[in-house]
Structure formats: structure tokens, C-alpha cells
Amino acid sequence: MKKALPIVLAAGLAFGAMPYEPAAAASSGWTNNELKPGQIGRVTAIQDISVYEKSGTSFKAVSSLKKGQVSRVYTNRNGLFGIGGGKFVKADGSVAYETPSKSRYEAVNGIKSIKITAKDAPVEYPQMIGMNNKNAEQSINAVILRQANQHVENYKKAKLQEEKNKQQWEKDGKPYPWKPYEYKASYEIHFNKNHLLSVVVYEYQYMGGAHGMTVAKTLNFNSLNGSRFDLTTVIKNKTSVVKNYAAADLRNQSNRNQTAIFPDALKEIVIDSNREWTFHNKGLKLIFQEYEVGPYSSGMPEVIVPMSVYQ
């Protein structure tokens, strides 16, 4: 029985989140299928080496890599390369460690972002960081920032309108209590890989009445150069085909009681450059606004359009 490698981990350090995959023969370059999400590099065994597994606060050898074999690397911490499945090899001269180009890494793992909160308004928005192409990073961030600044202005206008309306309400002596107005803007990153980035920005307002309203705005970028995608170009101008597919899908959602739909609204669906959409693993996703094709209770219905529909 081989002795355990006495390496004590720092408190709270997490390892082995990725699946372990057997090592392959060494190869030159990075193939399209070699890099996987979460992978940061690869190791090639220079000689026969042991593969370790955590046992308490130490590690024990559980298998080996033969000279020339390659394994994916998901972590590089405390003198160990994590190769997935809770298994590790020593980060020493017994292995050759390689990392992919930053562009290839971004294509598989997506680009990084941080959340920013506006100083004078409940407005949150993302900013991209650490991108390979700094000009593209600046271009994407500038578009998002302009959108956020507009939301800040909308918030200020809503507060001024609230003050004015509340004064009138007090003057009129209404018998019901005043309900404060609400405004906020938030976002979600819906797609971020293969050099494609889709950000959905939500603007919510309540200015009296039964309920507030949310409007979605989508921003779709090429993270290689920072340019934006136009829906009609992506679907090769097959607007009628995509419209018919979306209408049929929404009708099916209604038939399956997944969401309520206004049947007549399906005839009025418009597919053009103003339609909100994001990239999706299967192709793209169309987003419909509140009340556009169904009642308020249906929220914002979505339709996933496979690439085969418009290619």
C-alpha cells in the first residue's frame, strides 16, 4: 500500500468539483473538443506519476498516469493540479503544465463580469473584466453603461413624478392610503460562451394601479470584437419562418397549460431587429414582454428556436 501524501489543506478550500476523466495520449495544440467548461489547462506526465485522492487532511495514491499521458486540469492550488473527480497530481517537475490561449479559454468558459450598483439609483448592471480584447471589452461596457445611465435618469424622473403626484393626492384628500412608487433595474447574463454574450436587462416600475410593470431589454455581443448582433441577420432574414415557429410553440405551451396565451395576439407577433432575444445552446431564445401575447399572470413568455429552423 502506497503512503499518503501529507499535504494539509487550508480551511474552507474546495476541490474536485469536476468529473475525472482518464488521461489521453499527448497531442500537439488544443483541439476544439479538448477544452471543457471549468478547465484551466492540461498536464502531460513526463514520467510515470501517481494520482492522489484526498483522505482526511492528507492524500493517498489511488492510480497513476503513464509517461506521455495527458489530463485536464481544473484547479491549481497548494502544489497540486486538480484533474477532476476529487483526484490530483503533484505540480512539480514530473508533469508539463500548459494553458490554452485566452481567446480559446473565453470561448469555452465565457468572459468574466462584475456587478455594479449605480450610486444614485437602484440600478444594477454588469461590466466585463479581464477580456483578451481590451477594445472589445471597452465597447461592450460602454453600451451597457449607456443603458444603465438611462435607467438612472428614468429613476430620477419617476421620483420627481411621484413627488408631484403625491402632493396632488394630499391636496385632493383621497380616502385611500398613498402607495409609494417603485423603480429598479437589474440584469441577468443568459448566454456567455463561444464568444457570444447575451445580457438581459430588466426595468421595473410601479407608479400606481394594481401592479408594477417590467420591461426586458436584451443586448447580444460578439466578445471577440465587441460588435452587437442583429436578430434579422442571425436568422438570415427568415422572419416569417421564425414567426410561425414562435406562434406554434406559444400555442403548444398554452395547450399544455404551461402559460396562458391570447390566441389573437399570435397573429400580431413581429420578428424584426426590435424583438428581444438571446443566444441559446440550441439556437436562440425569443422573449415576449408582459401583456404582449398573454395576460399579466403569464409574465414574459419565452420561445426557444432551434438553429435548424433558420439555418
C-alpha positions, -999 to +999 in steps of 0.1 A: +000+000+000+014+034-010+018+060+017-005+091+018+010+123+007+010+146+038-005+178+024-027+197+048-054+218+031-063+254+040-096+258+058-126+260+035-107+251+003-129+231-021-116+206-046-127+181-071-159+197-084-153+185-120-157+149-133-125+129-135-116+117-170-089+092-178-058+106-193-053+105-231-022+103-252-002+135-256-012+158-285+000+190-300-021+221-300-056+224-285-084+207-303-119+220-304-132+193-281-103+191-257-111+222-236-142+219-214-161+244-191-142+249-159-109+236-174-079+259-169-052+238-186-037+203-190-008+183-177+014+158-196+032+132-175+069+135-181+074+102-163+051+076-146+034+095-118+009+089-090-027+102-090-038+112-055-072+114-037-079+133-005-082+112+026-089+133+057-062+161+057-038+140+037-038+124+002-033+088-008-022+075-042-051+057-059-039+053-095-013+066-119-005+084-152+019+068-175+046+088-192+032+108-221-004+107-208-025+139-206-052+150-182-074+181-180-067+205-151-094+223-133-076+237-103-040+247-094-037+251-057-013+243-028+012+224-051-015+202-067-032+201-100-069+191-097-077+168-126-114+163-117-134+138-097-115+147-065-082+135-079-049+153-081-013+151-093+017+170-079+025+203-095+062+196-099+088+187-125+072+153-131+045+170-153+044+196-180+016+221-175+000+241-204-028+266-206-049+275-236-049+309-253-070+335-235-093+337-266-099+299-266-104+299-228-130+327-231-148+308-259-154+278-236-156+294-202-172+327-211-159+362-202-159+374-166-181+402-153-187+421-121-219+436-108-220+474-104-247+493-085-253+529-095-245+555-069-278+574-070-304+549-080-314+512-075-298+503-108-276+472-112-256+464-143-226+443-153-192+453-165-169+428-183-134+424-170-102+407-180-111+402-216-085+392-242-095+420-265-095+453-244-111+473-272-140+448-273-143+450-235-145+488-236-170+487-264-193+462-246-190+480-213-198+513-229-231+500-244-241+485-211-232+517-192-253+539-215-282+516-208-276+518-171-273+556-172-306+558-190-322+538-162-307+562-136-324+591-155-356+571-156-354+566-119-349+603-112-379+611-134-401+586-116-391+601-082-400+636-095-433+624-108-440+606-075-434+638-056-457+658-078-485+631-078-482+627-040-487+664-035-518+664-056-531+633-038-526+651-004-543+682-019-573+662-031-577+645+003-580+610-012-597+585+012-572+557+004-536+554+016-508+566-006-488+538-022-451+547-028-438+544-063-411+518-070-383+516-096-354+493-101-332+479-128-314+446-127-298+422-152-291+385-159-264+370-182-283+345-202-255+332-225-218+335-223-197+311-243-184+305-279-176+343-280-213+351-277-226+372-248-263+378-241-273+402-213-310+407-204-317+440-185-350+443-166-366+476-158-394+475-132-417+504-123-447+508-101-464+542-104-498+534-090-525+509-100-529+472-094-493+462-100-460+473-115-446+465-149-413+450-160-398+456-194-369+434-207-341+447-229-316+424-245-280+431-255-262+405-277-225+409-283-196+392-302-170+391-274-142+388-300-146+423-313-174+439-292-199+442-320-236+437-315-258+411-332-289+420-351-317+394-349-327+395-386-291+389-396-287+360-372-318+343-386-308+351-422-339+373-426-362+342-422-387+364-402-418+346-414-404+312-406-394+322-371-427+340-365-447+309-375-425+287-353-429+311-323-467+312-327-469+274-329-447+270-298-467+295-278-499+278-288-485+245-277-474+260-244-510+271-239-524+237-248-501+221-222-513+246-196-477+260-193-488+295-198-519+315-208-519+330-243-541+354-262-548+335-294-554+366-315-520+381-303-502+353-320-512+367-354-496+401-344-461+387-334-434+408-350-399+394-357-375+422-365-345+440-352-365+453-323-375+418-310-359+410-276-338+377-279-307+359-266-285+332-278-293+297-265-275+263-266-300+251-292-301+283-312-317+314-298-345+324-274-372+349-281-386+370-252-421+385-252-430+414-229-457+414-203-492+415-219-477+411-254-490+376-261-508+368-228-521+381-195-500+396-167-500+363-149-481+347-178-451+370-172-427+371-201-432+341-223-402+327-240-397+306-271-365+286-278-360+285-316-336+257-327-309+267-352-323+242-377-354+265-381-335+294-395-303+279-409 
